Structures are given as structure tokens and as C-alpha cells.
Amino acid sequence: MKAVILAGGRGTRLAPYTTILPKPLMPIGDKPILDIVIRQLCHYGFSEITLAVGYLAELLMAYFGDGERFGVRIHYSHEDQPLGTAGPIALVDGLDEPFLVMNGDVLTTVDYAALMAFHRSGDAVATVLTYPRSVKIDLGVIEFDAHDRLSRYIEKPTHHYHVSTGIYIFDPRVRSYIPRHQRLDLPDLLQEMMARGETVRCYRPDIYWLDIGRVDDYQQAVTDFERHRERFLPFESH
């Protein structure tokens, strides 16, 4: 199985750490987050991984090399200019079977093989791995009618959503929707495909997931990994 990992962003929300280190190389315990991801993918049967790189690409290439020490083949696809989250996919050759696309800064316990099997079991052009999130509003929320009369007063409500984890399975024909060398983000790609009548499915397993986008998320990831390392690397020898 093949995977494309998006590792070219500047990680500005994690500054100043990311001024000298690409976000996928941020350490979680004794390993960079992308090291953990690649070991997980290898465990679940992925043998060929392309890193879509841009910012500080030479550091990623120096650390991961050709992937031999991880038991996978690692290739590199370079962005000369930022192409968003979907644009880099058009530059990757050899995607002739369903393939995984994901961000390189995600800490999760998902079974990637089960995700691929779920996708293959249907006829959708894409599958999105989703995760439940609750957002608490620490204020009283006011609703009013057209005449400015109070209709509802909701004290500190909690809203429940399913969010994208930044992990997807795509059929090869997805690439026909992505113009080469043009910026395109994944939400826009999914919306465009659905507008053209394509089916996109959602996969909702019971997992741990954390996007390491902000400093407090990063600190939480470090804590969770150190406390429950065996959940993220259950195949690791001790």
C-alpha cells in the first residue's frame, strides 16, 4: 500500500520551535512525530511512502533517508512554492491504487489497514477519517428574533461536531481533480468532487487523535505519548 504524507508546511502556529525545525520533526518523547507515523504505517502494511516536502526539506531528507531503517521505501516530492494541502498530490507519480494521504503532524491510534479496508469496501472516490470533538462556549449565548426580542438564552453551551483528522484514502481518479502546480486545499477538493456527483464516505472508529497544530496541543501530545506509549506503538519491542 502507498501513502503520501504532507510535510511541507511552515508550522507557524508552533513558532518559535518551527523556525529551525520542520513541524514533523518536533519530538514526541524520544522520537519525532513523523517517525512515529511512519513506524505505524509500516506496521499496518504500507510499503511505499512519499513525503511531500517544502520548508526545511533537507532536514527531513537527512533524518528519514530512503526509509530502509523503517522497513519502507521513502520518496520525496518537492514543492517549489506552497501548493496547499491538496496541490502536492498532483506532483506524486505512481498512485495507481487507493492511497492514503495525511498530515505529518498527527498523533493517533488509528488502524490504517482497517481504514483502507473500509474504503475498499465501498465505491466512494474518497474516505475521510473523522473524530468527535466538543467545543464549549464559556459565555452566555443569546438568540433573538427579527424584532430584537430575546428568544433564547443559553448559558455556556457545548457544541458537538465530527471533524476531519487530516487523514484520507483516495482513489487514483482523485488526481484528475487536482491541477498541477496550482494551490488547492483538501476541503475545496472534497467539495469540488461532491459537486460533480462523486461520493465521499466518512470513517468513524473509536480512536485517540490529536492534531499537533498549537503549542498546547504539542504539550498534550508529549504528555499522552509518554503516559500511553504502548497505545501508539504496541508493536514496539522493549
N, C-alpha and C positions, 0 to 999 in steps of 0.2 A: 504493500500500500504506500501511497505517496502523500506527502504533506508539504504545504507552503506556510512558513512562519514569517509574519510581518515583523521585521526587526529594524526598520529604517527610521523610525521616528526620533525626534529630539528629546522627548520626555520632559518637556518644560515644567510640568507640574511637580516634578521631583527635583527641580533645581534647589540648591546648587550642586547636588550629588551628580546630576547628569551633565554638568559642564565638562567633566573629564572622563565620564564613563557612560556608555550607552545603557539605556534602562534595562535591556535583557541581561546585562552583566551585573546588575545590582545583586549583592549577596543575600541569600536567604539561608541562614545557618552557615554551613561551610561550603555552600555551592551557589553559583549564580542561578537566578530563577530560570533562565533558558536551559541551563544544564539539567535541572530537574525535569523540565518539559520534554527535552529530547530523550532522557532516560525513560520517561513514561511512555512516549510514543514508540520507542524501540521495544519495550516490554509488551505493548499491545499489537505488535506486528507490523509497524511501519518501518520500511527498509530504506526509503529514499526521501530525503528532506531537502527542500530548497529554502535558504534564508534570503528573504528579500531585504537587502541592506542599503543603507544610505549614510546616515550620520555615524561617524566613527566606525565605519565598516571594517577598517583594518584591525581593530581590536577584537571584533567578533571573529574575523577570519583567523587571527592568531590563536585564539582560545579554542575554537572548535575544529579548525583544520578540515580534513576531508571526512571526518566522522568515524574513522576507523576505531578509535578507542571507545566509542559509544556503541559500536556494532551496527552502524548505519552508514549510508553514503550521504554526505552533505555537499550540496551545490550552493552557489551564490548567484543571486540576481541583483544587479546594481541599478539604483535609481540615480540618474544624473540630476534630476530635480524632483521635489516631493510630488508623489502621484496619488496621495490619499491612501485609503485602506483597501480599495478595490483595484486601482490602477496598476499596481505592481504585478497582479496576477497575469495580465496580458503579456508580460515580458518573460514568463516562465514557459519553457518548451517541455514537451513530453507528457503533458497532463491528458492522457488518453483514456483514463478510467476515473471513476469517482475519487475525488481527492479532498483532503482536509485543508482548511485554511484557518489560521488562528493568530492571535496576537502573541508576541513573545514575552509577555509580562503577566501571565495568568497563573495563579496558584489554584489547583483544583484536584479533586479526586475522581474525576470522570473516567469511566472505562471507554477509551477511544475506540476499541474494537466493537463494543456494543453500539456506540453512536454510528459507526459505519454500517453495521448490520441493520440498524433501524432505517437508515437512509436507503439502503439497497432493497429493503422490503416493500418500498412504495415506488411511485412513479414521479415523485417531485423532482424539480430541477435543482432544488437546494433544501438543506435541512439546517435549522438554526438551533443550537443548544441554548436553552433558556434557563433562568434561575429566578426564584421568587424573592422579591425584595419588598420591605415595608418602609415607608417614609413617614416619619412623624412630624407634624407641623406644630411647633411649640408656641402657637398663638391661637387666639380665638378667631375662627373663620366666619366671616359674615356673608350672607346671601340676601339679596334684596330684589324686589320686583321692578317693573318699568316705572313705577311712581316713587321709587326710592324708599319704599316701605320695607322694613325688616321682615324677611320671610323665614330665615333660619339663622340660628347662632350655634355654631359647632365648636365646642371648646377642645382645642388641641387634638384634632382628628389624626388618625393614622390611615394612610392610603396604601393599598396593596397592589403590586404590579408583578408582571413577569418581565425580566429584562434580558437583553441579549448578552451572552457571555463573551462575545468576540470569538466564538468557535463555531465553524460551519463545515458542512460537507457539500461539495458542489459536483454536479455532473459536468463532463467536459464541455457541453454546449453552452455553459455559462460564459465561457470566454468569448463567445460571439457577441455578447452584450457589452464587452469592455473594449473601448477604443485604445489602441496602442499610443503610448506617450502622452496621454491626456489624464488629467486628475479626475478621479472618481472615487467616491466613498461607498462603503458597503451598504449602508441604509438606502442610498439612492439607487444602487444596483438592484437590490431586492425589490424596491418599489417599481422600478422600470420593468423588471421581469414579470411581476404580478400584473402590471398594467397591460402587458402583452399576452396575458392569459396563462402564464406559467404558474405552476403550483409550488408553493414553498411550505414545508412542514416544520413543526416545532417539536423538539425532543426535550422531555421534562423529567429527567431522572432525579432521584434523591441523592444529592451530592453536596460536597463543600466546593465553594467557588469564591475567589476574591480577585478583583482587578487591582493590580498594584499601580494605581494612577496618581495617588497623592501620598504625601509624607505619612499621614496617619494610617492609610491603607498598607503602606510598606511596613510600618512598625507592627501592625496587626499580623501581617503575613509572617514576619520573622518570629513573633511570639507563637503563632499557631503551628508553624512548621517545627519549631523546637520542642513544643509540647506533644505533638502528634506526628512525628516524623514517619512512623510506620504506616500511617494512613496515606501518605503521599508517595512513599517508596516502599511498599510492602514486599517487594521482590529483592530488596537490598540485603546483601549478606552482612552480617555483623561480626 
